[in-house]
Amino acid sequence: MNPPTHSHFIADWLDSANAQLPAVERHIWLLRVMDWIRQGEPVAHVQYLLHLLNTDPTRRGKVIQLLAASWRDVDVTALLADYGFAAHPSFLHELGARLRRHVLPLSPETTDLGELFDLLFDDPVDAHWIAQLDAGTLSELGRLFAESVQRTRVDALGWREAFYDAVQCLATDIRSMGFSQQFRPRIGTRTDAEFDEVNGQQPSSDADRARLAFQQVPQVAERLHRLAQDHAAAASQTTTDWPEALLHEARYLRTLLGECAQAAQGIHGHLEQHGISIDIVFQIDLLQQRCERIELLLDVLLSPHPEQEMRRALVELVSIGRKRRSIRELFTQHYSLLARKVAERSAETGEHYITRNRAEYVDMLWRSAGGGAVLAGTTFLKFVVLALGLSPFWTGFAAGANYAVSFVIVQALHFTVATKQPAMTAPAMAAKLTHTQSEEDIDGFVDEVAHLIRSQMAGIIGNLAVVAPLVLGIQLLAWWALGQPFLSESTAHYTLDHLTLLGPTVWYAAFTGVLLFLSSLIAGWVENWFVLNRLDSALRWNPRVRLRLGAARAERWATWWRQNISGLAANISLGFLLGLVPVIAQFFALPLDVRHVTLSTGQLVAAGAALGWPVLHDHTFWWAVAAIPITGLLNVGVSFAMALRVAIRSRGVKVQDRGRLWRAMGRRVWRRPWSFLWPPADAPGHQEGS
């Protein structure tokens, strides 16, 4: 065998193996070996290392003694049963642990084999080269491993004893989680659709079967261990010819694990109906991963060729370690369900903002006109807030309260604000992307795009068509009644300079789109929290509430809050985001402000009316006018794009044929461009086609 690069180093290093070294120095010895293996071609280096050991019995004996000492001094269960699992079954605890792992270095001075494993296999390519090891190399490594363990374990099972111990630890954890306060009330519950599928089987029987499975898992794991010990003690040598009784217990254990995993998976149905909890979702994943870990260990224990399964287990543990170090993986895995629920709740609301025929289009115009009328008053109240001369924080708070109250009034009167629509309609659009396999499905999606664009146009036109003349009328009324406008000349000039396209208006308008999107997320989260904590049921049935309000009023209040909690959360959060975020950003010297198309239009008209006819000759005024359509486009476009992205990611939608979608929309623009601006006089629900 040709020696690889730095072969002299590894030979000398193997000769320096000393079982009498302190544990931390033995661990450092192992780390240096792993570093050498990764240099160049790892598989070739492993083979050369085994060659050096096989050709020198003295050297091999030293290495085996060192490995035996290391195996004796570490907690093997920490790797086999605990590695990859959070010490505290909480999302925030796990997030904190991963952040600390990124910032703080690990020490090789440890008795935890999981921590040492993290140091040994910390390279992203480790799983790849381990998977490439051939059968001969695996067999040699297996013999080296078995010989080192035999030096420390007098058990008849040898290295398998640690694996059976890990199986029992995992089984105990599974039982504990299955009977925990978070799982026990939710196990065995079904939605109505799921109940129909079980042919009349009562949900209680599912719950009883699941509880029995959780209860029996550790008992069966213990019986399996005892049978393996008895067989190993009776056999003259280690064998993989396991008795039928042991194999039967192993099959039964696998069946119980399947029941436990299925029961945990069924909790998702309960959460879908009664609200998502990130911590419960996190614990469901932990339980299922523990079931999978026992399956993996059983494969190693019962395989006639354990070195093959050992390699698979090692690759799996390395991959788990890589994922465990990833903060992005944590958010992707555990926020997808909450994101989907938030998106679905927004999609339900978003359907109300999409017009599909002429009657709905006209209704949207009227409702957005009402929203423009309310925001005309909001415009003047903002100038009043600025005139009070409050400190920056209280100015922002007062402005936010002004916006929030105005948006709530718009909601209460069943009006609409155009810029709130995109974040709500995007999830509804994402739902349509799940059905774009056929040309008919694609045409249907293009119909939805046309409906959406028309709805946005109707909302913006309705808002601006009312806010501008109403603000102008109020200013003219002030000129007539008071002899002067509500705005001073200096305030008017400041407003124009503030809104001009030549300044940072484009950036601020895009940032406002982000705030609009965040308000929709907050709305979905608050509604999910409301449902998860069953507050509508508490309002309806709590004895004190019913005593104070009366049964009929409590019923109405519960229904009202359930129907309006999302809208209230969206409107109030949006108002305070628009008012407070710029103030907080200024405190940190961040160049952030907001530009809302309807409010900016009102401010522009108010400033122009205050300056009178000469303003038409002021180029600053016209630059501010030019900024209005761009502001509206960015408000709508940014919030819609962000909401659509979250909705698509939460649903796992992968659009393989985006070119077909673009071509279909291009055909619609070419053949029927007006369909994006004005609806046909079709019956509700009728598709336009292309």
C-alpha positions as CSV (number, residue, x, y, z in Angstrom):
1,M,0.0,0.0,0.0
2,N,1.4,3.4,-1.0
3,P,1.7,5.6,2.1
4,P,-0.4,8.8,1.9
5,T,0.8,12.4,2.7
6,H,2.2,12.9,6.3
7,S,2.3,9.1,6.8
8,H,5.3,9.5,9.1
9,F,3.2,11.6,11.4
10,I,0.4,9.0,11.8
11,A,2.9,6.2,12.4
12,D,4.6,8.1,15.1
13,W,1.3,9.2,16.6
14,L,0.0,5.7,16.7
15,D,3.2,4.6,18.5
16,S,2.6,7.3,21.1
17,A,-0.7,5.8,22.2
18,N,-0.7,5.3,26.0
19,A,-3.7,4.1,27.9
20,Q,-2.2,5.6,31.1
21,L,-2.6,9.1,29.8
22,P,-5.3,11.3,31.5
23,A,-8.7,11.1,29.8
24,V,-8.5,14.5,28.3
25,E,-5.1,13.7,26.7
26,R,-6.5,10.5,25.3
27,H,-9.3,12.5,23.8
28,I,-6.9,14.9,22.2
29,W,-5.0,11.9,20.8
30,L,-8.2,10.7,19.1
31,L,-8.9,14.2,17.8
32,R,-5.4,14.4,16.2
33,V,-6.1,11.0,14.5
34,M,-9.4,12.3,13.1
35,D,-7.7,15.5,11.8
36,W,-5.1,13.4,10.0
37,I,-7.8,11.2,8.4
38,R,-9.5,14.2,6.9
39,Q,-6.3,15.4,5.3
40,G,-6.4,14.4,1.6
41,E,-8.6,11.3,0.9
42,P,-10.3,10.2,4.2
43,V,-11.1,6.6,3.0
44,A,-7.6,6.0,1.9
45,H,-6.2,7.4,5.2
46,V,-8.5,5.1,7.2
47,Q,-7.3,2.1,5.2
48,Y,-3.6,3.1,5.6
49,L,-4.2,3.5,9.4
50,L,-5.6,0.0,9.6
51,H,-2.6,-1.3,7.6
52,L,-0.2,0.3,10.1
53,L,-2.0,-1.4,12.9
54,N,-2.3,-4.8,11.3
55,T,1.4,-4.9,10.4
56,D,2.7,-4.1,13.9
57,P,1.0,-6.1,16.8
58,T,2.7,-4.0,19.4
59,R,1.3,-0.8,17.9
60,R,-2.1,-2.4,17.6
61,G,-2.1,-3.5,21.2
62,K,-1.2,0.1,22.4
63,V,-4.1,1.6,20.3
64,I,-6.6,-1.0,21.5
65,Q,-5.6,-0.4,25.2
66,L,-6.1,3.4,24.6
67,L,-9.5,2.9,23.0
68,A,-10.5,0.5,25.8
69,A,-9.6,3.1,28.4
70,S,-11.5,5.8,26.6
71,W,-14.5,3.6,26.2
72,R,-14.4,2.7,29.9
73,D,-14.2,6.3,31.1
74,V,-17.0,7.9,29.0
75,D,-20.8,7.7,29.3
76,V,-21.8,5.7,26.1
77,T,-25.5,6.2,26.7
78,A,-25.0,10.0,26.3
79,L,-24.2,9.3,22.7
80,L,-26.6,6.4,21.8
81,A,-29.6,7.6,23.8
82,D,-29.2,11.3,24.3
83,Y,-27.2,12.7,21.4
84,G,-29.2,15.0,19.2
85,F,-32.1,15.4,21.7
86,A,-32.7,18.6,23.7
87,A,-32.0,18.3,27.4
88,H,-35.1,20.5,28.0
89,P,-38.0,19.8,25.7
90,S,-38.6,23.4,24.9
91,F,-38.1,25.4,21.7
92,L,-36.5,28.4,23.5
93,H,-34.2,26.2,25.6
94,E,-33.0,24.4,22.4
95,L,-32.5,27.8,20.6
96,G,-30.4,29.0,23.6
97,A,-28.4,25.8,23.5
98,R,-27.6,26.1,19.8
99,L,-26.7,29.7,20.2
100,R,-24.2,28.8,22.9
101,R,-22.9,26.0,20.8
102,H,-22.1,28.5,18.0
103,V,-20.4,31.0,20.4
104,L,-18.7,28.9,23.0
105,P,-16.1,26.2,22.2
106,L,-16.4,22.6,23.5
107,S,-13.8,21.1,25.8
108,P,-12.4,17.6,25.2
109,E,-12.2,17.3,29.0
110,T,-15.5,15.4,29.3
111,T,-17.0,12.1,30.2
112,D,-19.9,12.7,27.9
113,L,-19.4,10.6,24.7
114,G,-21.9,12.9,22.9
115,E,-19.8,15.9,23.5
116,L,-16.6,14.1,22.4
117,F,-18.5,12.8,19.3
118,D,-19.3,16.5,18.5
119,L,-15.6,17.3,18.5
120,L,-14.5,14.2,16.6
121,F,-17.1,14.6,13.8
122,D,-17.5,18.3,13.4
123,D,-16.7,18.5,9.7
124,P,-19.7,18.7,7.3
125,V,-18.1,16.1,5.0
126,D,-17.7,13.4,7.6
127,A,-21.0,11.7,6.8
128,H,-20.0,11.5,3.2
129,W,-16.7,9.7,3.5
130,I,-17.9,7.4,6.3
131,A,-20.7,6.3,3.9
132,Q,-18.0,5.5,1.3
133,L,-16.1,3.0,3.4
134,D,-16.0,-0.5,1.8
135,A,-17.0,-3.8,3.4
136,G,-13.5,-4.9,4.1
137,T,-12.6,-1.6,5.9
138,L,-15.8,-1.8,7.9
139,S,-15.0,-5.3,9.0
140,E,-11.5,-4.3,10.1
141,L,-12.9,-1.3,12.1
142,G,-15.5,-3.6,13.6
143,R,-12.9,-6.0,14.9
144,L,-10.8,-3.1,16.3
145,F,-13.9,-1.8,18.1
146,A,-14.9,-5.2,19.4
147,E,-11.4,-6.0,20.8
148,S,-11.3,-2.6,22.6
149,V,-14.7,-3.1,24.2
150,Q,-13.8,-6.7,25.3
151,R,-10.9,-5.2,27.3
152,T,-13.4,-3.2,29.4
153,R,-16.7,-5.1,29.4
154,V,-17.0,-8.5,31.1
155,D,-20.7,-8.8,30.0
156,A,-21.6,-11.7,27.8
157,L,-23.1,-9.2,25.3
158,G,-19.9,-7.2,24.9
159,W,-20.4,-4.0,23.0
160,R,-24.1,-4.7,22.6
161,E,-24.7,-4.2,26.3
162,A,-24.3,-0.4,25.9
163,F,-26.8,-0.5,23.0
164,Y,-29.4,-2.3,25.0
165,D,-28.9,0.1,27.9
166,A,-29.5,3.0,25.5
167,V,-32.7,1.2,24.2
168,Q,-34.0,1.0,27.7
169,C,-33.2,4.7,28.4
170,L,-35.0,5.8,25.3
171,A,-38.0,3.6,26.0
172,T,-38.3,5.1,29.5
173,D,-38.2,8.6,27.9
174,I,-40.9,7.7,25.4
175,R,-43.2,6.4,28.2
176,S,-42.6,9.6,30.2
177,M,-43.4,11.9,27.2
178,G,-46.5,9.9,26.3
179,F,-47.9,10.4,29.8
180,S,-46.8,14.0,30.1
181,Q,-49.3,16.8,30.7
182,Q,-48.8,18.1,27.1
183,F,-49.4,14.8,25.4
184,R,-51.9,12.9,27.6
185,P,-55.0,15.1,27.0
186,R,-54.3,15.3,23.2
187,I,-53.6,11.7,22.4
188,G,-56.3,9.8,20.6
189,T,-58.3,12.9,19.7
190,R,-59.5,13.1,16.1
191,T,-61.1,15.6,13.7
192,D,-64.5,14.9,12.3
193,A,-63.0,13.8,9.0
194,E,-60.6,11.4,10.8
195,F,-63.5,10.0,12.8
196,D,-65.4,9.1,9.7
197,E,-62.4,7.1,8.4
198,V,-62.2,4.7,11.3
199,N,-65.6,3.1,10.6
200,G,-67.3,4.1,13.8
201,Q,-64.4,3.3,16.1
202,Q,-64.6,5.4,19.2
203,P,-61.8,7.9,19.8
204,S,-61.4,6.6,23.3
205,S,-60.2,3.2,21.9
206,D,-57.5,5.0,20.0
207,A,-56.4,6.8,23.2
208,D,-56.5,3.6,25.2
209,R,-54.4,1.8,22.6
210,A,-51.9,4.6,22.5
211,R,-51.6,4.7,26.3
212,L,-51.1,1.0,26.4
213,A,-48.3,1.3,23.8
214,F,-46.5,4.0,25.8
215,Q,-46.9,1.9,29.0
216,Q,-45.5,-1.3,27.5
217,V,-42.5,0.1,25.5
218,P,-40.1,0.1,28.5
219,Q,-41.4,-3.3,29.7
220,V,-40.8,-4.9,26.3
221,A,-37.4,-3.3,26.0
222,E,-36.4,-4.8,29.3
223,R,-37.7,-8.2,28.3
224,L,-35.7,-8.0,25.1
225,H,-32.5,-7.1,27.0
226,R,-33.0,-10.0,29.4
227,L,-33.5,-12.5,26.5
228,A,-30.4,-11.2,24.8
229,Q,-28.4,-11.6,28.0
230,D,-29.7,-15.2,28.5
231,H,-28.9,-16.1,25.0
232,A,-25.4,-14.7,25.1
233,A,-24.7,-16.4,28.5
234,A,-25.9,-19.8,27.1
235,A,-23.9,-19.5,23.8
236,S,-20.3,-20.6,23.8
237,Q,-19.4,-17.5,21.7
238,T,-20.9,-14.3,20.4
239,T,-23.5,-15.2,17.7
240,T,-26.1,-13.4,15.7
241,D,-28.3,-16.5,15.5
242,W,-30.9,-15.0,17.8
243,P,-33.7,-17.2,19.2
244,E,-37.3,-16.7,17.9
245,A,-38.5,-15.5,21.3
246,L,-36.0,-12.6,21.2
247,L,-36.9,-11.7,17.5
248,H,-40.6,-11.8,18.5
249,E,-40.1,-9.3,21.3
250,A,-38.1,-7.1,18.9
251,R,-40.9,-7.2,16.3
252,Y,-43.4,-6.4,19.1
253,L,-41.3,-3.5,20.3
254,R,-41.2,-2.1,16.8
255,T,-45.0,-2.3,16.6
256,L,-45.3,-0.5,19.9
257,L,-42.9,2.2,18.6
258,G,-45.1,2.6,15.5
259,E,-48.2,3.1,17.7
260,C,-46.4,5.7,19.8
261,A,-45.1,7.6,16.8
262,Q,-48.5,7.5,15.2
263,A,-50.2,8.7,18.4
264,A,-47.7,11.6,18.5
265,Q,-48.3,12.4,14.9
266,G,-52.1,12.4,15.6
267,I,-51.6,15.3,18.0
268,H,-51.0,17.5,15.0
269,G,-54.7,17.1,14.1
270,H,-55.6,18.3,17.5
271,L,-53.3,21.3,17.2
272,E,-54.6,22.1,13.7
273,Q,-58.1,22.4,15.2
274,H,-57.3,23.9,18.5
275,G,-54.3,26.1,17.9
276,I,-50.5,25.5,17.4
277,S,-48.0,25.4,20.2
278,I,-44.4,25.5,19.2
279,D,-43.2,23.7,22.3
280,I,-45.7,20.8,21.8
281,V,-44.7,20.5,18.1
282,F,-41.1,20.4,19.3
283,Q,-41.9,17.6,21.8
284,I,-43.8,15.6,19.1
285,D,-40.7,15.7,17.0
286,L,-38.5,14.6,19.9
287,L,-40.7,11.6,20.7
288,Q,-40.8,10.5,17.0
289,Q,-37.0,10.9,16.8
290,R,-36.6,8.8,19.9
291,C,-38.7,6.1,18.4
292,E,-36.6,6.2,15.2
293,R,-33.4,6.0,17.4
294,I,-34.6,2.8,19.0
295,E,-35.3,1.4,15.5
296,L,-31.8,2.3,14.5
297,L,-30.2,0.7,17.5
298,L,-32.3,-2.5,17.0
299,D,-31.0,-2.7,13.4
300,V,-27.5,-2.7,14.8
301,L,-28.2,-5.2,17.6
302,L,-30.0,-7.8,15.5
303,S,-28.2,-7.5,12.2
304,P,-26.2,-10.5,11.0
305,H,-23.6,-8.0,9.8
306,P,-23.6,-5.4,12.5
307,E,-20.7,-3.4,11.0
308,Q,-22.9,-2.4,8.1
309,E,-25.6,-1.2,10.4
310,M,-23.1,0.4,12.7
311,R,-21.8,2.4,9.7
312,R,-25.4,3.5,8.9
313,A,-25.9,4.5,12.6
314,L,-22.7,6.5,12.6
315,V,-23.7,8.4,9.5
316,E,-27.1,9.1,11.0
317,L,-25.5,10.4,14.2
318,V,-23.1,12.6,12.3
319,S,-26.0,14.0,10.2
320,I,-28.0,14.6,13.4
321,G,-25.1,16.4,14.9
322,R,-24.8,18.7,11.9
323,K,-28.5,19.5,12.0
324,R,-28.4,20.0,15.8
325,R,-25.8,22.7,15.3
326,S,-28.0,24.6,12.8
327,I,-30.2,27.4,14.1
328,R,-31.8,27.8,10.7
329,E,-32.7,24.1,10.7
330,L,-34.4,24.6,14.1
331,F,-36.6,27.4,12.8
332,T,-37.3,25.7,9.5
333,Q,-38.4,22.5,11.2
334,H,-40.5,23.9,14.1
335,Y,-42.0,27.1,12.7
336,S,-43.3,25.6,9.5
337,L,-46.5,24.3,11.1
338,L,-47.1,27.6,12.9
339,A,-46.4,29.5,9.6
340,R,-48.8,27.2,7.8
341,K,-51.5,27.8,10.4
342,V,-50.9,31.6,10.3
343,A,-51.0,31.5,6.6
344,E,-54.2,29.4,6.5
345,R,-55.9,31.8,8.9
346,S,-54.8,34.7,6.7
347,A,-55.9,32.9,3.6
348,E,-59.4,32.5,5.1
349,T,-59.4,36.3,5.7
350,G,-57.8,37.0,2.4
351,E,-60.6,35.4,0.4
352,H,-62.8,38.4,1.5
353,Y,-60.4,40.8,-0.2
354,I,-60.5,39.1,-3.6
355,T,-63.2,40.2,-6.0
356,R,-64.2,37.9,-8.8
357,N,-67.1,39.6,-10.5
358,R,-68.4,43.1,-11.2
359,A,-70.7,43.3,-8.2
360,E,-67.9,42.4,-5.8
361,Y,-65.6,44.9,-7.6
362,V,-68.1,47.7,-7.1
363,D,-68.5,46.7,-3.5
364,M,-64.8,46.8,-3.0
365,L,-64.7,50.3,-4.5
366,W,-67.4,51.5,-2.0
367,R,-65.7,49.9,1.0
368,S,-62.3,51.3,0.1
369,A,-63.9,54.7,-0.4
370,G,-65.2,54.4,3.1
371,G,-61.7,53.6,4.3
372,G,-60.4,56.6,2.5
373,A,-62.9,58.8,4.2
374,V,-61.8,57.6,7.7
375,L,-58.1,58.1,6.8
376,A,-58.8,61.7,5.8
377,G,-59.6,62.3,9.4
378,T,-56.5,60.3,10.4
379,T,-54.4,62.7,8.2
380,F,-55.4,65.8,10.1
381,L,-55.1,64.1,13.5
382,K,-51.5,63.3,12.7
383,F,-50.8,66.9,12.1
384,V,-52.4,67.7,15.5
385,V,-50.1,65.1,17.2
386,L,-47.1,66.7,15.6
387,A,-48.2,70.2,16.7
388,L,-48.4,69.1,20.4
389,G,-44.6,69.0,20.5
390,L,-44.4,65.9,22.6
391,S,-41.1,64.0,23.1
392,P,-40.2,61.6,20.2
393,F,-41.5,58.5,22.0
394,W,-44.8,59.9,23.0
395,T,-45.2,61.5,19.5
396,G,-44.7,58.1,18.0
397,F,-47.1,56.5,20.5
398,A,-49.8,59.1,19.9
399,A,-49.4,58.7,16.1
400,G,-49.6,54.9,16.5
401,A,-52.7,55.2,18.6
402,N,-54.2,57.5,15.9
403,Y,-53.5,55.0,13.2
404,A,-54.7,52.0,15.3
405,V,-58.0,53.7,16.2
406,S,-58.6,54.7,12.6
407,F,-57.9,51.2,11.3
408,V,-60.2,49.7,13.9
409,I,-63.0,52.1,12.9
410,V,-62.4,51.0,9.3
411,Q,-62.9,47.4,10.4
412,A,-65.9,48.1,12.5
413,L,-67.7,49.9,9.6
414,H,-66.7,47.1,7.2
415,F,-64.6,49.4,5.1
416,T,-61.1,48.5,3.8
417,V,-57.6,49.9,3.5
418,A,-56.0,48.8,0.2
419,T,-52.5,48.3,1.6
420,K,-53.8,45.8,4.2
421,Q,-55.0,43.4,1.4
422,P,-51.8,42.0,0.0
423,A,-50.5,40.3,3.2
424,M,-53.9,38.7,3.6
425,T,-54.5,37.7,-0.1
426,A,-51.0,36.2,-0.7
427,P,-51.7,33.1,1.4
428,A,-55.0,32.5,-0.5
429,M,-52.9,32.7,-3.7
430,A,-50.4,30.2,-2.3
431,A,-53.3,27.8,-1.7
432,K,-54.1,27.9,-5.4
433,L,-50.4,27.0,-6.3
434,T,-50.9,23.5,-4.9
435,H,-53.1,22.8,-8.0
436,T,-51.2,23.8,-11.1
437,Q,-50.5,20.5,-12.7
438,S,-52.8,20.8,-15.7
439,E,-53.3,23.7,-18.2
440,E,-56.8,24.2,-16.8
441,D,-55.3,24.6,-13.3
442,I,-52.8,27.1,-14.6
443,D,-55.6,29.1,-16.3
444,G,-57.4,29.0,-13.0
445,F,-54.4,30.4,-11.3
446,V,-54.1,33.2,-13.9
447,D,-57.7,34.0,-13.2
448,E,-56.9,34.4,-9.5
449,V,-54.0,36.7,-10.4
450,A,-56.4,38.8,-12.5
451,H,-58.9,38.9,-9.6
452,L,-56.2,39.9,-7.2
453,I,-54.7,42.7,-9.3
454,R,-58.2,44.1,-9.9
455,S,-59.0,44.0,-6.2
456,Q,-55.8,45.9,-5.4
457,M,-56.6,48.5,-8.0
458,A,-60.1,48.9,-6.7
459,G,-58.8,49.3,-3.1
460,I,-56.2,51.9,-4.0
461,I,-58.5,53.8,-6.3
462,G,-61.3,53.8,-3.7
463,N,-59.0,55.0,-1.0
464,L,-57.3,57.8,-3.0
465,A,-60.4,58.9,-4.8
466,V,-62.0,59.9,-1.5
467,V,-59.1,60.9,0.8
468,A,-57.8,63.5,-1.7
469,P,-61.0,65.5,-2.4
470,L,-62.1,65.1,1.3
471,V,-58.8,66.5,2.6
472,L,-58.9,69.3,0.0
473,G,-62.5,70.1,1.0
474,I,-61.7,70.3,4.7
475,Q,-58.8,72.7,3.9
476,L,-60.9,74.9,1.7
477,L,-63.6,74.9,4.4
478,A,-60.9,76.1,6.9
479,W,-59.8,78.8,4.5
480,W,-63.4,80.0,4.2
481,A,-64.4,79.7,7.9
482,L,-61.1,80.6,9.6
483,G,-59.3,82.6,6.9
484,Q,-56.3,80.2,7.0
485,P,-55.7,76.5,6.5
486,F,-55.2,73.9,9.3
487,L,-51.6,73.6,8.3
488,S,-49.0,76.4,8.6
489,E,-46.9,77.3,5.6
490,S,-43.7,75.9,7.2
491,T,-45.5,72.6,8.0
492,A,-46.7,72.4,4.4
493,H,-43.2,72.9,3.0
494,Y,-41.8,70.4,5.5
495,T,-44.4,67.8,4.4
496,L,-43.6,68.3,0.7
497,D,-39.8,67.9,1.4
498,H,-40.7,64.8,3.5
499,L,-42.7,63.1,0.7
500,T,-40.6,64.0,-2.4
501,L,-39.4,61.2,-4.6
502,L,-35.9,62.7,-4.6
503,G,-35.5,61.7,-0.9
504,P,-35.6,58.2,0.7
505,T,-39.3,57.8,0.0
506,V,-38.7,54.6,-2.1
507,W,-36.8,52.9,0.7
508,Y,-39.4,54.0,3.3
509,A,-42.3,52.8,1.2
510,A,-40.7,49.4,0.9
511,F,-40.1,49.3,4.6
512,T,-43.7,50.1,5.2
513,G,-44.6,47.1,3.1
514,V,-42.5,45.0,5.6
515,L,-44.5,46.4,8.5
516,L,-47.7,45.6,6.7
517,F,-46.5,42.0,6.3
518,L,-45.5,41.9,10.0
519,S,-49.0,43.0,11.1
520,S,-50.5,40.1,9.2
521,L,-48.1,37.7,10.9
522,I,-49.0,39.2,14.3
523,A,-52.7,38.8,13.5
524,G,-52.3,35.2,12.6
525,W,-50.2,34.5,15.7
526,V,-52.7,36.3,18.1
527,E,-55.6,34.4,16.6
528,N,-53.7,31.1,17.0
529,W,-53.0,32.0,20.6
530,F,-56.6,32.9,21.2
531,V,-57.7,29.5,19.8
532,L,-54.9,27.5,21.6
533,N,-55.9,28.9,25.0
534,R,-59.7,28.3,24.2
535,L,-60.6,31.9,25.2
536,D,-63.8,31.8,23.1
537,S,-64.9,28.8,25.1
538,A,-63.9,30.5,28.4
539,L,-65.9,33.6,27.5
540,R,-68.9,31.4,26.6
541,W,-68.9,29.1,29.5
542,N,-66.9,30.6,32.4
543,P,-69.4,30.8,35.4
544,R,-68.1,34.3,36.5
545,V,-68.3,35.7,33.0
546,R,-71.8,34.3,32.5
547,L,-72.9,35.6,35.9
548,R,-71.6,39.1,35.0
549,L,-72.7,39.3,31.4
550,G,-75.6,36.8,31.2
551,A,-75.7,33.7,29.1
552,A,-76.9,35.3,25.9
553,R,-74.4,38.2,26.1
554,A,-71.5,35.9,26.9
555,E,-72.4,33.9,23.8
556,R,-72.4,37.0,21.7
557,W,-69.1,38.2,23.1
558,A,-67.4,34.9,22.5
559,T,-68.7,34.8,18.9
560,W,-67.7,38.4,18.3
561,W,-64.2,38.0,19.7
562,R,-63.6,34.7,17.7
563,Q,-64.6,36.5,14.5
564,N,-62.8,39.7,15.1
565,I,-59.7,38.9,17.0
566,S,-57.5,38.6,13.9
567,G,-58.7,41.9,12.4
568,L,-58.2,43.7,15.7
569,A,-54.7,42.3,16.1
570,A,-53.8,43.3,12.6
571,N,-55.2,46.8,12.8
572,I,-53.8,47.7,16.3
573,S,-50.4,46.1,15.6
574,L,-50.2,47.9,12.2
575,G,-51.0,51.2,13.8
576,F,-48.4,51.0,16.5
577,L,-45.8,49.6,14.1
578,L,-46.3,52.6,11.8
579,G,-46.1,55.0,14.7
580,L,-43.5,53.6,17.0
581,V,-41.0,51.7,14.8
582,P,-39.6,54.9,13.2
583,V,-39.1,56.5,16.6
584,I,-37.3,53.4,18.0
585,A,-35.2,53.3,14.8
586,Q,-34.2,56.9,15.2
587,F,-33.1,56.1,18.8
588,F,-30.6,53.6,17.3
589,A,-29.7,56.1,14.5
590,L,-31.3,53.9,11.9
591,P,-32.6,55.7,8.8
592,L,-36.1,54.3,8.9
593,D,-39.5,56.0,8.4
594,V,-42.9,55.0,6.9
595,R,-44.7,56.0,3.7
596,H,-48.3,54.8,3.5
597,V,-49.8,55.5,0.1
598,T,-53.2,56.7,1.4
599,L,-51.9,58.7,4.4
600,S,-49.1,60.2,2.1
601,T,-51.8,61.2,-0.4
602,G,-53.8,62.9,2.3
603,Q,-50.7,64.7,3.7
604,L,-49.7,65.8,0.2
605,V,-53.2,67.3,-0.6
606,A,-53.3,69.0,2.8
607,A,-49.9,70.6,2.2
608,G,-50.8,71.7,-1.3
609,A,-54.0,73.2,-0.2
610,A,-52.2,75.1,2.6
611,L,-49.8,76.7,0.1
612,G,-52.5,77.6,-2.4
613,W,-52.2,77.9,-6.2
614,P,-48.5,78.8,-6.3
615,V,-47.7,75.2,-5.2
616,L,-48.5,74.1,-8.8
617,H,-45.3,75.9,-9.8
618,D,-43.2,74.2,-7.2
619,H,-41.2,71.3,-8.5
620,T,-41.1,69.7,-5.0
621,F,-44.8,69.3,-5.1
622,W,-44.7,67.4,-8.4
623,W,-41.9,65.2,-7.2
624,A,-44.1,64.4,-4.2
625,V,-47.0,63.6,-6.6
626,A,-44.7,61.3,-8.6
627,A,-43.9,59.4,-5.4
628,I,-47.5,58.5,-4.7
629,P,-47.9,55.7,-7.3
630,I,-44.4,54.3,-6.5
631,T,-45.3,54.3,-2.8
632,G,-48.5,52.4,-3.5
633,L,-46.7,49.9,-5.7
634,L,-44.0,49.2,-3.0
635,N,-46.5,49.1,-0.2
636,V,-48.5,46.4,-2.0
637,G,-45.7,44.6,-3.8
638,V,-43.3,44.1,-0.8
639,S,-46.0,43.0,1.6
640,F,-47.6,40.7,-1.0
641,A,-44.2,39.2,-2.0
642,M,-43.2,38.5,1.7
643,A,-46.5,37.0,2.6
644,L,-46.6,34.8,-0.5
645,R,-43.1,33.6,0.2
646,V,-44.0,32.6,3.8
647,A,-47.2,30.9,2.6
648,I,-45.4,28.9,-0.1
649,R,-42.7,27.8,2.3
650,S,-45.1,26.8,5.0
651,R,-47.1,24.6,2.5
652,G,-43.9,23.1,1.0
653,V,-45.1,24.2,-2.5
654,K,-42.5,23.7,-5.2
655,V,-43.5,25.3,-8.5
656,Q,-41.7,23.2,-11.1
657,D,-43.1,24.8,-14.1
658,R,-42.9,28.5,-13.4
659,G,-42.3,29.1,-17.1
660,R,-45.7,27.8,-17.9
661,L,-47.3,30.2,-15.3
662,W,-45.4,33.2,-16.8
663,R,-46.4,32.2,-20.4
664,A,-50.0,31.8,-19.4
665,M,-50.1,35.2,-17.8
666,G,-48.4,36.7,-20.8
667,R,-51.1,35.2,-23.0
668,R,-53.8,36.7,-20.8
669,V,-52.1,40.2,-20.9
670,W,-51.8,39.9,-24.8
671,R,-55.3,38.7,-25.4
672,R,-57.3,40.3,-22.6
673,P,-55.3,43.1,-20.9
674,W,-58.4,44.8,-19.6
675,S,-59.3,41.7,-17.5
676,F,-56.6,42.8,-15.0
677,L,-58.3,46.2,-14.6
678,W,-62.0,45.7,-15.0
679,P,-64.1,42.6,-14.2
680,P,-66.6,41.0,-16.6
681,A,-70.2,40.9,-15.8
682,D,-70.1,37.2,-14.9
683,A,-71.9,35.3,-12.2
684,P,-70.0,34.8,-8.9
685,G,-67.4,32.0,-9.1
686,H,-67.4,31.9,-12.9
687,Q,-63.9,31.5,-14.3
688,E,-62.7,33.7,-17.0
689,G,-60.5,31.4,-19.0
690,S,-57.9,32.6,-21.4
